[in-house]
Amino acid sequence: MNEPPHDPAEQRVAPRRSLIVPVTVMVAADRRLVGRTLDVSAVGLGLTLPESLPSGSAVAVAFDLPTPMSGHVPIRAGARIAYCALVPKSGHYRTGVQWVTMTEEMRRIVRAFSIGLQGV
């Protein structure tokens, strides 16, 4: 029996919460891509980008996480591209990143947001 094709965008190792905000991905010191987040978790981020990036690439990610307490928290972290796949209807690339470097405070805030805690 044939298995359905594996979709890396559907892998979930931690709770994720939908989040649609602008995101900047620094690919190199002089190359920046602007996209939109899709969902966030304590271990990574789903987003869309206008270009494909190779799996395993090191990037820096920046976005603002909305919070009821402070309005927003700027999230800045190092990450690695886990997958990147063209979405034919939009022409954008569904991209998943895994956090590599993130302060413990940012990780706590992202984790609380991803599981729906309101006190962030």
TIPARO-296917 format. One record per atom (N, C-alpha, C): residue in one letter; x, z, y; atom name. Coordinates in Angstrom, 3 decimals. Each point is the difference from the previous one (the first is absolute). Example, Ala and Ser with C-alpha at 12.3 -4.5 7.8 and 13.67 -1.06 7.14 Angstrom:
2
<residuo:A px:13.190 pz:7.800 py:-5.690 atomo:N>;
<residuo:A px:-0.890 pz:0.000 py:1.190 atomo:CA>;
<residuo:A px:0.900 pz:0.000 py:1.200 atomo:C>;
<residuo:S px:-0.350 pz:-0.720 py:1.050 atomo:N>;
<residuo:S px:0.820 pz:0.060 py:1.190 atomo:CA>;
<residuo:S px:-0.770 pz:0.730 py:1.090 atomo:C>;
% end
This chain:
120
<residuo:M px:0.839 pz:0.000 py:-1.169 atomo:N>;
<residuo:M px:-0.839 pz:0.000 py:1.169 atomo:CA>;
<residuo:M px:0.891 pz:0.000 py:1.242 atomo:C>;
<residuo:N px:-0.338 pz:-0.831 py:0.991 atomo:N>;
<residuo:N px:0.786 pz:-0.083 py:1.227 atomo:CA>;
<residuo:N px:-0.378 pz:1.109 py:0.965 atomo:C>;
<residuo:E px:1.030 pz:0.617 py:0.587 atomo:N>;
<residuo:E px:-0.212 pz:1.019 py:1.029 atomo:CA>;
<residuo:E px:-0.254 pz:-0.707 py:1.326 atomo:C>;
<residuo:P px:-0.816 pz:0.605 py:0.884 atomo:N>;
<residuo:P px:-0.153 pz:-0.601 py:1.329 atomo:CA>;
<residuo:P px:1.327 pz:0.083 py:0.746 atomo:C>;
<residuo:P px:0.234 pz:-0.901 py:0.950 atomo:N>;
<residuo:P px:1.260 pz:0.045 py:0.743 atomo:CA>;
<residuo:P px:0.160 pz:1.346 py:0.696 atomo:C>;
<residuo:H px:1.218 pz:0.489 py:0.015 atomo:N>;
<residuo:H px:0.305 pz:1.278 py:0.633 atomo:CA>;
<residuo:H px:-0.011 pz:-0.173 py:1.513 atomo:C>;
<residuo:D px:-0.709 pz:0.851 py:0.710 atomo:N>;
<residuo:D px:-0.052 pz:-0.030 py:1.459 atomo:CA>;
<residuo:D px:0.699 pz:1.235 py:0.529 atomo:C>;
<residuo:P px:1.225 pz:-0.131 py:0.537 atomo:N>;
<residuo:P px:0.731 pz:1.171 py:0.458 atomo:CA>;
<residuo:P px:-0.703 pz:0.730 py:1.126 atomo:C>;
<residuo:A px:-0.862 pz:-0.684 py:0.742 atomo:N>;
<residuo:A px:-0.723 pz:0.646 py:1.097 atomo:CA>;
<residuo:A px:-0.968 pz:1.052 py:-0.517 atomo:C>;
<residuo:E px:-0.327 pz:-0.044 py:-1.277 atomo:N>;
<residuo:E px:-0.962 pz:0.948 py:-0.549 atomo:CA>;
<residuo:E px:0.632 pz:1.192 py:-0.700 atomo:C>;
<residuo:Q px:1.327 pz:0.073 py:-0.045 atomo:N>;
<residuo:Q px:0.661 pz:1.159 py:-0.590 atomo:CA>;
<residuo:Q px:-0.207 pz:1.200 py:0.920 atomo:C>;
<residuo:R px:-0.305 pz:1.144 py:-0.578 atomo:N>;
<residuo:R px:-0.204 pz:1.202 py:0.792 atomo:CA>;
<residuo:R px:0.656 pz:1.178 py:-0.697 atomo:C>;
<residuo:V px:1.043 pz:0.543 py:0.601 atomo:N>;
<residuo:V px:0.643 pz:1.184 py:-0.558 atomo:CA>;
<residuo:V px:-0.322 pz:1.234 py:0.832 atomo:C>;
<residuo:A px:-0.647 pz:-0.189 py:1.139 atomo:N>;
<residuo:A px:-0.399 pz:1.110 py:0.864 atomo:CA>;
<residuo:A px:-1.280 pz:-0.399 py:0.720 atomo:C>;
<residuo:P px:-0.800 pz:0.982 py:0.410 atomo:N>;
<residuo:P px:-1.222 pz:-0.334 py:0.739 atomo:CA>;
<residuo:P px:0.329 pz:-0.796 py:1.258 atomo:C>;
<residuo:R px:-0.799 pz:-1.015 py:0.254 atomo:N>;
<residuo:R px:0.170 pz:-0.832 py:1.194 atomo:CA>;
<residuo:R px:-1.266 pz:0.063 py:0.838 atomo:C>;
<residuo:R px:0.209 pz:-0.165 py:1.284 atomo:N>;
<residuo:R px:-1.134 pz:-0.017 py:0.920 atomo:CA>;
<residuo:R px:0.105 pz:-1.253 py:0.856 atomo:C>;
<residuo:S px:-1.129 pz:-0.642 py:0.179 atomo:N>;
<residuo:S px:-0.043 pz:-1.195 py:0.836 atomo:CA>;
<residuo:S px:0.444 pz:0.335 py:1.423 atomo:C>;
<residuo:L px:0.776 pz:-0.899 py:0.577 atomo:N>;
<residuo:L px:0.487 pz:0.184 py:1.363 atomo:CA>;
<residuo:L px:0.312 pz:-1.375 py:0.571 atomo:C>;
<residuo:I px:-0.716 pz:-0.376 py:1.056 atomo:N>;
<residuo:I px:0.228 pz:-1.298 py:0.630 atomo:CA>;
<residuo:I px:0.504 pz:0.243 py:1.421 atomo:C>;
<residuo:V px:1.316 pz:-0.089 py:0.162 atomo:N>;
<residuo:V px:0.647 pz:0.143 py:1.310 atomo:CA>;
<residuo:V px:1.177 pz:-0.962 py:0.058 atomo:C>;
<residuo:P px:0.461 pz:-0.333 py:1.210 atomo:N>;
<residuo:P px:1.192 pz:-0.854 py:0.096 atomo:CA>;
<residuo:P px:1.220 pz:0.688 py:-0.605 atomo:C>;
<residuo:V px:0.878 pz:-0.803 py:-0.592 atomo:N>;
<residuo:V px:1.234 pz:0.516 py:-0.596 atomo:CA>;
<residuo:V px:1.147 pz:-0.948 py:0.362 atomo:C>;
<residuo:T px:1.158 pz:0.587 py:0.238 atomo:N>;
<residuo:T px:1.206 pz:-0.786 py:0.253 atomo:CA>;
<residuo:T px:0.963 pz:0.239 py:-1.155 atomo:C>;
<residuo:V px:0.544 pz:-1.086 py:-0.520 atomo:N>;
<residuo:V px:0.966 pz:0.072 py:-1.094 atomo:CA>;
<residuo:V px:1.301 pz:-0.613 py:0.504 atomo:C>;
<residuo:M px:1.031 pz:0.833 py:0.056 atomo:N>;
<residuo:M px:1.331 pz:-0.478 py:0.396 atomo:CA>;
<residuo:M px:0.720 pz:-0.457 py:-1.266 atomo:C>;
<residuo:V px:0.284 pz:-1.287 py:-0.057 atomo:N>;
<residuo:V px:0.650 pz:-0.577 py:-1.163 atomo:CA>;
<residuo:V px:1.513 pz:0.048 py:0.172 atomo:C>;
<residuo:A px:0.457 pz:-0.175 py:1.201 atomo:N>;
<residuo:A px:1.419 pz:0.074 py:0.362 atomo:CA>;
<residuo:A px:0.049 pz:0.491 py:1.437 atomo:C>;
<residuo:A px:1.183 pz:0.285 py:0.487 atomo:N>;
<residuo:A px:0.140 pz:0.550 py:1.356 atomo:CA>;
<residuo:A px:-0.662 pz:-0.886 py:1.048 atomo:C>;
<residuo:D px:-0.042 pz:-1.304 py:-0.249 atomo:N>;
<residuo:D px:-0.558 pz:-0.913 py:0.995 atomo:CA>;
<residuo:D px:-1.247 pz:-0.746 py:-0.484 atomo:C>;
<residuo:R px:-0.584 pz:0.442 py:-1.096 atomo:N>;
<residuo:R px:-1.180 pz:-0.697 py:-0.556 atomo:CA>;
<residuo:R px:-1.119 pz:0.990 py:-0.270 atomo:C>;
<residuo:R px:-1.122 pz:-0.225 py:0.673 atomo:N>;
<residuo:R px:-1.138 pz:0.900 py:-0.115 atomo:CA>;
<residuo:R px:-1.254 pz:-0.819 py:-0.290 atomo:C>;
<residuo:L px:-0.795 pz:0.492 py:-0.953 atomo:N>;
<residuo:L px:-1.280 pz:-0.626 py:-0.329 atomo:CA>;
<residuo:L px:-1.121 pz:0.955 py:0.392 atomo:C>;
<residuo:V px:-1.078 pz:-0.548 py:0.525 atomo:N>;
<residuo:V px:-1.152 pz:0.815 py:0.363 atomo:CA>;
<residuo:V px:-1.147 pz:-0.379 py:-0.916 atomo:C>;
<residuo:G px:-0.629 pz:1.025 py:-0.571 atomo:N>;
<residuo:G px:-1.122 pz:-0.230 py:-0.897 atomo:CA>;
<residuo:G px:-1.052 pz:1.077 py:0.163 atomo:C>;
<residuo:R px:-0.757 pz:0.224 py:-1.075 atomo:N>;
<residuo:R px:-1.043 pz:1.028 py:-0.013 atomo:CA>;
<residuo:R px:0.110 pz:0.791 py:-1.287 atomo:C>;
<residuo:T px:-0.183 pz:1.315 py:0.127 atomo:N>;
<residuo:T px:-0.043 pz:0.820 py:-1.199 atomo:CA>;
<residuo:T px:-1.326 pz:-0.242 py:-0.710 atomo:C>;
<residuo:L px:-0.045 pz:0.303 py:-1.279 atomo:N>;
<residuo:L px:-1.220 pz:-0.082 py:-0.800 atomo:CA>;
<residuo:L px:-0.359 pz:1.366 py:-0.576 atomo:C>;
<residuo:D px:1.014 pz:0.668 py:-0.554 atomo:N>;
<residuo:D px:-0.206 pz:1.343 py:-0.551 atomo:CA>;
<residuo:D px:1.323 pz:0.743 py:-0.012 atomo:C>;
<residuo:V px:-0.090 pz:1.322 py:-0.095 atomo:N>;
<residuo:V px:1.201 pz:0.832 py:0.071 atomo:CA>;
<residuo:V px:-0.087 pz:1.114 py:-1.036 atomo:C>;
<residuo:S px:1.169 pz:0.378 py:-0.520 atomo:N>;
<residuo:S px:0.078 pz:1.127 py:-0.921 atomo:CA>;
<residuo:S px:1.309 pz:0.729 py:0.252 atomo:C>;
<residuo:A px:0.194 pz:1.093 py:-0.694 atomo:N>;
<residuo:A px:1.231 pz:0.773 py:0.126 atomo:CA>;
<residuo:A px:1.201 pz:-0.758 py:-0.563 atomo:C>;
<residuo:V px:-0.240 pz:-1.042 py:-0.802 atomo:N>;
<residuo:V px:1.113 pz:-0.743 py:-0.588 atomo:CA>;
<residuo:V px:0.184 pz:-1.401 py:0.574 atomo:C>;
<residuo:G px:-0.950 pz:-0.480 py:0.785 atomo:N>;
<residuo:G px:0.164 pz:-1.345 py:0.532 atomo:CA>;
<residuo:G px:-1.112 pz:-0.447 py:0.912 atomo:C>;
<residuo:L px:0.055 pz:-1.278 py:0.319 atomo:N>;
<residuo:L px:-0.921 pz:-0.600 py:0.966 atomo:CA>;
<residuo:L px:-0.351 pz:-1.405 py:-0.451 atomo:C>;
<residuo:G px:-1.275 pz:-0.353 py:0.104 atomo:N>;
<residuo:G px:-0.440 pz:-1.375 py:-0.217 atomo:CA>;
<residuo:G px:-0.204 pz:-0.624 py:1.369 atomo:C>;
<residuo:L px:0.430 pz:-1.246 py:0.172 atomo:N>;
<residuo:L px:-0.135 pz:-0.647 py:1.296 atomo:CA>;
<residuo:L px:-0.055 pz:-1.502 py:-0.152 atomo:C>;
<residuo:T px:-0.297 pz:-0.688 py:1.074 atomo:N>;
<residuo:T px:0.066 pz:-1.458 py:0.024 atomo:CA>;
<residuo:T px:1.042 pz:-0.405 py:1.028 atomo:C>;
<residuo:L px:0.749 pz:-1.049 py:-0.340 atomo:N>;
<residuo:L px:1.038 pz:-0.522 py:0.877 atomo:CA>;
<residuo:L px:-0.130 pz:-1.517 py:0.093 atomo:C>;
<residuo:P px:0.509 pz:-0.594 py:1.081 atomo:N>;
<residuo:P px:-0.090 pz:-1.453 py:0.148 atomo:CA>;
<residuo:P px:1.030 pz:-0.764 py:-0.831 atomo:C>;
<residuo:E px:0.997 pz:0.707 py:-0.561 atomo:N>;
<residuo:E px:1.057 pz:-0.641 py:-0.793 atomo:CA>;
<residuo:E px:0.218 pz:0.754 py:-1.305 atomo:C>;
<residuo:S px:0.537 pz:-0.714 py:-0.959 atomo:N>;
<residuo:S px:0.365 pz:0.615 py:-1.275 atomo:CA>;
<residuo:S px:1.345 pz:0.695 py:0.132 atomo:C>;
<residuo:L px:0.119 pz:1.156 py:-0.658 atomo:N>;
<residuo:L px:1.275 pz:0.721 py:-0.068 atomo:CA>;
<residuo:L px:0.351 pz:0.204 py:-1.469 atomo:C>;
<residuo:P px:1.267 pz:-0.125 py:-0.354 atomo:N>;
<residuo:P px:0.396 pz:0.154 py:-1.402 atomo:CA>;
<residuo:P px:-0.174 pz:1.433 py:-0.496 atomo:C>;
<residuo:S px:-0.494 pz:0.143 py:-1.215 atomo:N>;
<residuo:S px:-0.097 pz:1.329 py:-0.624 atomo:CA>;
<residuo:S px:1.373 pz:0.645 py:-0.009 atomo:C>;
<residuo:G px:0.014 pz:1.295 py:0.286 atomo:N>;
<residuo:G px:1.247 pz:0.745 py:0.024 atomo:CA>;
<residuo:G px:0.660 pz:0.056 py:1.365 atomo:C>;
<residuo:S px:-0.474 pz:-0.804 py:0.944 atomo:N>;
<residuo:S px:0.594 pz:0.006 py:1.343 atomo:CA>;
<residuo:S px:-0.192 pz:1.344 py:0.669 atomo:C>;
<residuo:A px:1.036 pz:0.448 py:0.698 atomo:N>;
<residuo:A px:-0.088 pz:1.228 py:0.793 atomo:CA>;
<residuo:A px:-0.545 pz:-0.348 py:1.374 atomo:C>;
<residuo:V px:-0.988 pz:0.784 py:0.465 atomo:N>;
<residuo:V px:-0.618 pz:-0.218 py:1.308 atomo:CA>;
<residuo:V px:-0.232 pz:1.353 py:0.669 atomo:C>;
<residuo:A px:-0.304 pz:-0.041 py:1.281 atomo:N>;
<residuo:A px:-0.451 pz:1.185 py:0.732 atomo:CA>;
<residuo:A px:-1.428 pz:-0.282 py:0.443 atomo:C>;
<residuo:V px:-0.868 pz:0.984 py:-0.155 atomo:N>;
<residuo:V px:-1.423 pz:-0.161 py:0.281 atomo:CA>;
<residuo:V px:-0.412 pz:0.957 py:1.120 atomo:C>;
<residuo:A px:-0.827 pz:-0.502 py:0.921 atomo:N>;
<residuo:A px:-0.489 pz:0.836 py:1.098 atomo:CA>;
<residuo:A px:-1.478 pz:-0.282 py:0.244 atomo:C>;
<residuo:F px:-0.797 pz:1.064 py:0.005 atomo:N>;
<residuo:F px:-1.429 pz:-0.108 py:0.327 atomo:CA>;
<residuo:F px:-0.477 pz:1.353 py:0.492 atomo:C>;
<residuo:D px:-1.176 pz:0.020 py:0.612 atomo:N>;
<residuo:D px:-0.591 pz:1.248 py:0.475 atomo:CA>;
<residuo:D px:-1.143 pz:0.396 py:-0.923 atomo:C>;
<residuo:L px:0.091 pz:1.195 py:-0.535 atomo:N>;
<residuo:L px:-1.018 pz:0.542 py:-0.901 atomo:CA>;
<residuo:L px:-1.016 pz:0.759 py:0.838 atomo:C>;
<residuo:P px:-1.272 pz:-0.427 py:-0.007 atomo:N>;
<residuo:P px:-1.004 pz:0.724 py:0.800 atomo:CA>;
<residuo:P px:-0.288 pz:1.374 py:-0.597 atomo:C>;
<residuo:T px:-0.106 pz:0.999 py:0.867 atomo:N>;
<residuo:T px:-0.296 pz:1.353 py:-0.450 atomo:CA>;
<residuo:T px:-1.012 pz:0.639 py:0.939 atomo:C>;
<residuo:P px:-0.894 pz:0.826 py:-0.541 atomo:N>;
<residuo:P px:-1.002 pz:0.641 py:0.853 atomo:CA>;
<residuo:P px:0.617 pz:1.046 py:0.937 atomo:C>;
<residuo:M px:1.124 pz:0.597 py:-0.394 atomo:N>;
<residuo:M px:0.583 pz:1.076 py:0.796 atomo:CA>;
<residuo:M px:0.781 pz:-0.520 py:1.207 atomo:C>;
<residuo:S px:0.794 pz:-1.043 py:-0.192 atomo:N>;
<residuo:S px:0.882 pz:-0.440 py:1.080 atomo:CA>;
<residuo:S px:-0.233 pz:-1.433 py:0.459 atomo:C>;
<residuo:G px:-1.003 pz:-0.657 py:-0.533 atomo:N>;
<residuo:G px:-0.252 pz:-1.391 py:0.360 atomo:CA>;
<residuo:G px:0.744 pz:-0.962 py:-0.909 atomo:C>;
<residuo:H px:1.316 pz:0.162 py:-0.094 atomo:N>;
<residuo:H px:0.796 pz:-0.803 py:-0.927 atomo:CA>;
<residuo:H px:1.371 pz:0.638 py:-0.179 atomo:C>;
<residuo:V px:0.605 pz:-0.327 py:-1.120 atomo:N>;
<residuo:V px:1.360 pz:0.454 py:-0.296 atomo:CA>;
<residuo:V px:0.823 pz:-1.257 py:-0.273 atomo:C>;
<residuo:P px:1.108 pz:-0.203 py:0.729 atomo:N>;
<residuo:P px:0.844 pz:-1.152 py:-0.287 atomo:CA>;
<residuo:P px:0.743 pz:0.197 py:-1.331 atomo:C>;
<residuo:I px:-0.182 pz:-0.937 py:-0.899 atomo:N>;
<residuo:I px:0.682 pz:0.043 py:-1.296 atomo:CA>;
<residuo:I px:1.115 pz:-1.033 py:0.037 atomo:C>;
<residuo:R px:1.214 pz:0.461 py:-0.277 atomo:N>;
<residuo:R px:1.183 pz:-0.858 py:-0.037 atomo:CA>;
<residuo:R px:0.750 pz:0.341 py:-1.276 atomo:C>;
<residuo:A px:0.237 pz:-1.002 py:-0.841 atomo:N>;
<residuo:A px:0.631 pz:0.289 py:-1.285 atomo:CA>;
<residuo:A px:0.731 pz:-1.217 py:-0.535 atomo:C>;
<residuo:G px:0.999 pz:0.272 py:-0.820 atomo:N>;
<residuo:G px:0.662 pz:-1.061 py:-0.747 atomo:CA>;
<residuo:G px:-0.804 pz:-0.268 py:-1.261 atomo:C>;
<residuo:A px:-0.031 pz:-1.252 py:-0.415 atomo:N>;
<residuo:A px:-0.800 pz:-0.363 py:-1.169 atomo:CA>;
<residuo:A px:0.665 pz:-1.164 py:-0.732 atomo:C>;
<residuo:R px:-0.538 pz:-0.272 py:-1.186 atomo:N>;
<residuo:R px:0.457 pz:-1.122 py:-0.818 atomo:CA>;
<residuo:R px:-1.231 pz:-0.837 py:-0.352 atomo:C>;
<residuo:I px:0.145 pz:-1.315 py:0.077 atomo:N>;
<residuo:I px:-1.100 pz:-0.902 py:-0.362 atomo:CA>;
<residuo:I px:-0.214 pz:0.084 py:-1.509 atomo:C>;
<residuo:A px:-1.205 pz:0.388 py:-0.402 atomo:N>;
<residuo:A px:-0.334 pz:0.097 py:-1.421 atomo:CA>;
<residuo:A px:-0.563 pz:-1.328 py:-0.517 atomo:C>;
<residuo:Y px:-0.786 pz:-0.670 py:0.829 atomo:N>;
<residuo:Y px:-0.548 pz:-1.312 py:-0.363 atomo:CA>;
<residuo:Y px:-0.445 pz:-0.710 py:1.264 atomo:C>;
<residuo:C px:-0.154 pz:-1.306 py:-0.091 atomo:N>;
<residuo:C px:-0.477 pz:-0.805 py:1.120 atomo:CA>;
<residuo:C px:-0.668 pz:-1.232 py:-0.601 atomo:C>;
<residuo:A px:-1.277 pz:-0.190 py:0.286 atomo:N>;
<residuo:A px:-0.742 pz:-1.101 py:-0.603 atomo:CA>;
<residuo:A px:-0.883 pz:-0.682 py:1.048 atomo:C>;
<residuo:L px:0.018 pz:-1.312 py:-0.005 atomo:N>;
<residuo:L px:-0.815 pz:-0.782 py:0.929 atomo:CA>;
<residuo:L px:-1.484 pz:0.209 py:-0.282 atomo:C>;
<residuo:V px:-0.770 pz:0.210 py:1.056 atomo:N>;
<residuo:V px:-1.457 pz:0.040 py:-0.085 atomo:CA>;
<residuo:V px:-0.467 pz:-1.350 py:0.549 atomo:C>;
<residuo:P px:-0.332 pz:-0.944 py:-0.887 atomo:N>;
<residuo:P px:-0.269 pz:-1.375 py:0.437 atomo:CA>;
<residuo:P px:-1.060 pz:-0.138 py:1.093 atomo:C>;
<residuo:K px:-1.058 pz:0.782 py:-0.065 atomo:N>;
<residuo:K px:-1.076 pz:-0.144 py:0.992 atomo:CA>;
<residuo:K px:0.465 pz:0.334 py:1.412 atomo:C>;
<residuo:S px:0.912 pz:0.950 py:0.130 atomo:N>;
<residuo:S px:0.438 pz:0.421 py:1.332 atomo:CA>;
<residuo:S px:1.337 pz:-0.610 py:0.414 atomo:C>;
<residuo:G px:0.811 pz:-0.400 py:-0.984 atomo:N>;
<residuo:G px:1.328 pz:-0.500 py:0.307 atomo:CA>;
<residuo:G px:1.007 pz:1.108 py:0.256 atomo:C>;
<residuo:H px:-0.451 pz:1.254 py:-0.100 atomo:N>;
<residuo:H px:0.902 pz:1.141 py:0.167 atomo:CA>;
<residuo:H px:0.474 pz:0.482 py:-1.371 atomo:C>;
<residuo:Y px:0.954 pz:0.906 py:0.017 atomo:N>;
<residuo:Y px:0.571 pz:0.528 py:-1.228 atomo:CA>;
<residuo:Y px:-0.389 pz:1.456 py:-0.181 atomo:C>;
<residuo:R px:-0.676 pz:0.281 py:-1.101 atomo:N>;
<residuo:R px:-0.318 pz:1.377 py:-0.379 atomo:CA>;
<residuo:R px:1.319 pz:0.601 py:-0.487 atomo:C>;
<residuo:T px:0.409 pz:1.081 py:0.652 atomo:N>;
<residuo:T px:1.314 pz:0.585 py:-0.261 atomo:CA>;
<residuo:T px:-0.147 pz:1.477 py:-0.297 atomo:C>;
<residuo:G px:0.765 pz:0.472 py:-0.952 atomo:N>;
<residuo:G px:0.033 pz:1.426 py:-0.301 atomo:CA>;
<residuo:G px:1.405 pz:0.518 py:0.229 atomo:C>;
<residuo:V px:0.095 pz:1.138 py:0.658 atomo:N>;
<residuo:V px:1.308 pz:0.622 py:0.193 atomo:CA>;
<residuo:V px:-0.021 pz:1.395 py:-0.594 atomo:C>;
<residuo:Q px:1.154 pz:0.421 py:-0.467 atomo:N>;
<residuo:Q px:0.207 pz:1.356 py:-0.514 atomo:CA>;
<residuo:Q px:0.857 pz:0.729 py:1.009 atomo:C>;
<residuo:W px:-0.407 pz:1.218 py:0.366 atomo:N>;
<residuo:W px:0.810 pz:0.795 py:0.919 atomo:CA>;
<residuo:W px:1.344 pz:0.315 py:-0.653 atomo:C>;
<residuo:V px:1.073 pz:-0.130 py:0.771 atomo:N>;
<residuo:V px:1.335 pz:0.340 py:-0.462 atomo:CA>;
<residuo:V px:0.522 pz:1.194 py:0.799 atomo:C>;
<residuo:T px:-0.080 pz:-0.103 py:1.303 atomo:N>;
<residuo:T px:0.416 pz:1.109 py:0.858 atomo:CA>;
<residuo:T px:-1.137 pz:0.335 py:0.954 atomo:C>;
<residuo:M px:-0.382 pz:1.267 py:-0.012 atomo:N>;
<residuo:M px:-1.082 pz:0.484 py:0.855 atomo:CA>;
<residuo:M px:0.225 pz:1.498 py:0.153 atomo:C>;
<residuo:T px:-0.178 pz:0.519 py:1.197 atomo:N>;
<residuo:T px:0.174 pz:1.439 py:0.170 atomo:CA>;
<residuo:T px:-1.062 pz:0.742 py:-0.805 atomo:C>;
<residuo:E px:0.300 pz:1.212 py:-0.374 atomo:N>;
<residuo:E px:-0.968 pz:0.806 py:-0.757 atomo:CA>;
<residuo:E px:-1.282 pz:0.211 py:0.806 atomo:C>;
<residuo:E px:0.115 pz:0.165 py:1.308 atomo:N>;
<residuo:E px:-1.185 pz:0.190 py:0.843 atomo:CA>;
<residuo:E px:-0.868 pz:-1.260 py:-0.007 atomo:C>;
<residuo:M px:0.606 pz:-1.162 py:0.133 atomo:N>;
<residuo:M px:-0.777 pz:-1.247 py:-0.054 atomo:CA>;
<residuo:M px:-0.633 pz:-0.171 py:-1.364 atomo:C>;
<residuo:R px:0.745 pz:0.316 py:-1.064 atomo:N>;
<residuo:R px:-0.544 pz:-0.121 py:-1.355 atomo:CA>;
<residuo:R px:-1.205 pz:0.922 py:-0.180 atomo:C>;
<residuo:R px:0.079 pz:1.215 py:0.533 atomo:N>;
<residuo:R px:-1.118 pz:0.940 py:-0.080 atomo:CA>;
<residuo:R px:-1.225 pz:-0.547 py:0.736 atomo:C>;
<residuo:I px:0.215 pz:-0.564 py:1.179 atomo:N>;
<residuo:I px:-1.104 pz:-0.549 py:0.793 atomo:CA>;
<residuo:I px:-0.632 pz:-1.193 py:-0.697 atomo:C>;
<residuo:V px:0.821 pz:-0.914 py:-0.520 atomo:N>;
<residuo:V px:-0.514 pz:-1.186 py:-0.698 atomo:CA>;
<residuo:V px:-0.751 pz:0.421 py:-1.260 atomo:C>;
<residuo:R px:0.551 pz:0.945 py:-0.763 atomo:N>;
<residuo:R px:-0.662 pz:0.477 py:-1.213 atomo:CA>;
<residuo:R px:-1.363 pz:0.610 py:0.333 atomo:C>;
<residuo:A px:-0.045 pz:0.858 py:1.020 atomo:N>;
<residuo:A px:-1.269 pz:0.625 py:0.397 atomo:CA>;
<residuo:A px:-1.018 pz:-1.057 py:0.417 atomo:C>;
<residuo:F px:0.424 pz:-0.987 py:0.771 atomo:N>;
<residuo:F px:-0.900 pz:-1.074 py:0.403 atomo:CA>;
<residuo:F px:-0.512 pz:-0.765 py:-1.208 atomo:C>;
<residuo:S px:0.896 pz:-0.323 py:-0.925 atomo:N>;
<residuo:S px:-0.378 pz:-0.832 py:-1.142 atomo:CA>;
<residuo:S px:-0.992 pz:0.668 py:-0.941 atomo:C>;
<residuo:I px:-0.019 pz:1.344 py:-0.013 atomo:N>;
<residuo:I px:-0.978 pz:0.679 py:-0.853 atomo:CA>;
<residuo:I px:-1.205 pz:0.513 py:0.788 atomo:C>;
<residuo:G px:-0.040 pz:-0.361 py:1.294 atomo:N>;
<residuo:G px:-1.194 pz:0.283 py:0.793 atomo:CA>;
<residuo:G px:-0.058 pz:1.363 py:0.658 atomo:C>;
<residuo:L px:1.125 pz:0.704 py:0.102 atomo:N>;
<residuo:L px:-0.006 pz:1.289 py:0.690 atomo:CA>;
<residuo:L px:-0.198 pz:-0.231 py:1.487 atomo:C>;
<residuo:Q px:-0.812 pz:0.803 py:0.627 atomo:N>;
<residuo:Q px:-0.342 pz:-0.182 py:1.412 atomo:CA>;
<residuo:Q px:0.922 pz:0.729 py:0.954 atomo:C>;
<residuo:G px:0.768 pz:0.957 py:-0.457 atomo:N>;
<residuo:G px:0.813 pz:0.831 py:0.892 atomo:CA>;
<residuo:G px:1.328 pz:-0.599 py:0.397 atomo:C>;
<residuo:V px:0.164 pz:-1.298 py:-0.117 atomo:N>;
<residuo:V px:1.272 pz:-0.632 py:0.303 atomo:CA>;
<residuo:V px:0.159 pz:-0.135 py:1.495 atomo:C>;
% end
